[in-house]
């Protein structure tokens, strides 16, 4: 005879064990989605015409960003449709061996600064790769590169709510 104070049976222990495992997995899944949502994220999709789409989710700071490459070097891009060119910091430019071309004036969100024109042999973002992309080397940018219109103008861009979709132009 078992009383209310007796230990749980082996069957009850197994059920408690599996319930705890399920609860932990659900919690980790929720945490993963919260982190991805906060950081923004890139995924690939396909439209009804078979075009591959790069889909970005807005980050908590209201920006769209994702990882990519410049000349084979990993970079984190902030998508900036207000930037005329792809822009990189002096530090990043030096670390990946970019050529500092003619000095120019650049209007940034923080005001005018002096920078340099350069060309990027290859820019990759999601499944999209362009060659010979105009860029600027802009002092004070920090660690992120700006993915500006010298890259984006070659694609179709649609922003709806917290989602930005980039597709190759076409049918």
C-alpha positions as CSV (number, residue, x, y, z in Angstrom):
1,X,0.0,0.0,0.0
2,X,1.4,3.4,-0.9
3,X,0.7,6.6,0.9
4,X,0.8,10.2,-0.2
5,X,4.4,10.6,1.2
6,X,5.8,7.6,-0.7
7,X,8.4,8.1,-3.5
8,X,7.1,8.1,-7.1
9,X,7.0,4.9,-9.0
10,X,9.5,4.2,-11.8
11,X,6.8,5.0,-14.4
12,X,6.0,8.3,-12.8
13,X,9.8,9.1,-12.7
14,X,10.2,8.4,-16.4
15,X,7.2,10.7,-17.2
16,X,8.6,13.5,-15.0
17,X,12.0,13.0,-16.7
18,X,10.5,13.3,-20.2
19,X,8.3,16.2,-19.2
20,X,11.4,18.0,-18.0
21,X,13.3,17.3,-21.3
22,X,10.3,18.6,-23.3
23,X,10.1,21.7,-21.2
24,X,13.9,22.4,-21.6
25,X,13.7,21.9,-25.4
26,X,10.7,24.2,-25.7
27,X,12.5,26.8,-23.6
28,X,15.7,26.5,-25.8
29,X,13.6,26.8,-28.9
30,X,11.9,30.0,-27.6
31,X,15.3,31.4,-26.6
32,X,16.8,30.6,-30.1
33,X,13.9,32.4,-31.8
34,X,14.2,35.4,-29.5
35,X,17.9,35.7,-30.2
36,X,17.5,35.3,-33.9
37,X,14.7,37.9,-33.9
38,X,16.9,40.3,-31.9
39,X,19.9,39.9,-34.1
40,X,17.9,39.9,-37.3
41,X,18.6,37.0,-39.6
42,X,19.0,36.0,-43.2
43,X,17.2,33.1,-44.8
44,X,16.7,32.0,-48.4
45,X,13.4,31.5,-50.1
46,X,12.1,31.2,-53.7
47,X,9.3,33.1,-55.4
48,X,6.7,31.8,-57.8
49,X,9.0,32.4,-60.7
50,X,11.8,30.3,-59.2
51,X,14.0,33.3,-58.3
52,X,16.0,32.9,-55.2
53,X,15.2,35.5,-52.5
54,X,17.4,36.7,-49.7
55,X,15.0,37.4,-46.8
56,X,16.1,39.6,-43.9
57,X,14.3,40.1,-40.6
58,X,14.6,43.5,-38.9
59,X,16.8,43.5,-35.7
60,X,15.8,45.0,-32.4
61,X,17.7,48.2,-33.3
62,X,15.4,48.6,-36.4
63,X,18.1,47.7,-38.9
64,X,18.5,44.9,-41.4
65,X,21.9,43.2,-41.4
66,X,23.6,40.0,-42.2
67,X,27.0,38.4,-42.8
68,X,28.7,38.5,-46.2
69,X,32.1,38.8,-47.8
70,X,34.3,41.4,-49.4
71,X,37.1,40.0,-51.6
72,X,36.7,36.7,-49.7
73,X,36.9,38.2,-46.2
74,X,34.0,37.8,-43.8
75,X,32.2,41.0,-43.0
76,X,28.9,42.0,-41.3
77,X,26.8,44.2,-43.5
78,X,24.3,46.8,-42.4
79,X,21.8,47.2,-45.3
80,X,21.7,51.0,-46.1
81,X,19.6,52.1,-49.0
82,X,20.6,55.7,-48.2
83,X,24.3,55.0,-48.8
84,X,25.4,55.7,-52.4
85,X,28.1,53.0,-52.2
86,X,29.2,50.0,-50.2
87,X,31.2,51.6,-47.4
88,X,33.9,50.1,-45.2
89,X,36.0,51.6,-42.3
90,X,39.6,52.4,-42.7
91,X,40.5,49.6,-40.3
92,X,38.6,47.0,-42.4
93,X,40.0,48.4,-45.6
94,X,43.5,48.0,-44.3
95,X,42.9,44.6,-42.9
96,X,41.6,43.2,-46.2
97,X,44.2,45.1,-48.3
98,X,41.9,47.5,-50.2
99,X,43.5,50.2,-52.3
100,X,42.9,53.8,-51.1
101,X,42.0,55.7,-54.3
102,X,41.3,59.4,-54.7
103,X,40.3,61.4,-51.6
104,X,36.6,62.5,-51.6
105,X,34.1,64.2,-49.3
106,X,31.4,61.9,-48.0
107,X,28.1,62.9,-46.4
108,X,27.3,60.6,-43.5
109,X,24.4,60.5,-41.1
110,X,26.8,62.2,-38.6
111,X,27.8,64.9,-41.1
112,X,30.5,65.4,-43.7
113,X,33.8,63.4,-43.5
114,X,36.8,62.8,-45.8
115,X,37.2,59.4,-47.3
116,X,38.6,57.5,-50.3
117,X,37.1,55.8,-53.3
118,X,38.0,52.2,-53.9
119,X,36.8,49.2,-55.9
120,X,35.9,45.8,-54.5
121,X,36.8,42.8,-56.6
122,X,34.0,40.7,-55.2
123,X,31.0,41.4,-52.9
124,X,28.9,38.4,-51.7
125,X,25.7,38.8,-49.8
126,X,23.5,35.7,-49.4
127,X,23.5,33.9,-52.7
128,X,24.3,37.1,-54.6
129,X,27.8,37.9,-55.8
130,X,28.9,41.0,-57.8
131,X,32.3,41.9,-59.1
132,X,34.0,45.2,-59.5
133,X,31.8,47.1,-57.0
134,X,32.4,50.8,-56.3
135,X,32.9,51.5,-52.6
136,X,34.1,54.2,-50.2
137,X,36.5,53.9,-47.3
138,X,34.8,56.0,-44.6
139,X,36.5,56.9,-41.3
140,X,34.6,56.1,-38.2
141,X,32.3,53.4,-39.5
142,X,33.3,50.8,-36.9
143,X,33.1,47.1,-37.5
144,X,30.2,46.9,-39.8
145,X,30.3,47.6,-43.6
146,X,27.4,49.4,-45.2
147,X,25.8,47.5,-48.1
148,X,24.9,50.6,-50.1
149,X,23.3,51.2,-53.5
150,X,26.4,50.4,-55.6
151,X,25.5,46.8,-54.7
152,X,21.8,47.0,-54.1
153,X,20.8,48.8,-57.3
154,X,21.4,45.5,-59.2
155,X,18.5,43.8,-57.3
156,X,14.8,44.2,-56.6
157,X,14.2,45.2,-53.0
158,X,10.9,45.0,-51.2
159,X,10.4,46.0,-47.5
160,X,7.2,45.0,-45.8
161,X,6.8,45.3,-42.1
162,X,9.8,43.8,-40.4
163,X,10.9,41.9,-43.5
164,X,13.3,43.0,-46.3
165,X,13.4,40.8,-49.5
166,X,16.2,41.1,-52.0
167,X,15.8,39.3,-55.3
168,X,17.7,39.3,-58.6
169,X,15.7,41.4,-61.1
170,X,13.7,39.5,-63.7
171,X,10.3,37.9,-64.5
